[in-house]
Amino acid sequence: MSQSREESVRPPGTSPLEAAETADHAANHAMRWWILAVLGVAQLMVILDNTVVNIALPTAQHALGFSNADRQWVVTAYALAFAVTDALAQEARSDFGLCENVQADES
């Protein structure tokens, strides 16, 4: 009765598939803090970008001579352009295979 090397590494009573899923879960758990940090920085950049636009807009409003109502349209158009560009960039990443589909764990 000899055990294969694979059977001796994994805990008794687990299949090779369960052992692989456990290893994947551990790797995903380690990466989740990096992912959270990247998402936090990305959100910070969006907020800073919007803040810069809103701070610079009164000066642009005075220089270009448009009203407060028009200024709100500029802010809305800027946010809409950002959202459309973000959606198009995500689609391009998907088309070129630069992102993987994320699926919920069905357990």
TAPE-V551447 format. One record per helix or strand of 3 or more residues. SS is the DSSP state (~ for helix, > for strand). FROM is the first residue (numbers start at 1). LEN is the number of residues. If there is no record, write none. Layout:
BEGIN
ss = (SS,SS)
from = (FROM,FROM)
len = (LEN,LEN)
END
This chain:
BEGIN
ss = (~,~,~)
from = (5,16,68)
len = (5,49,28)
END
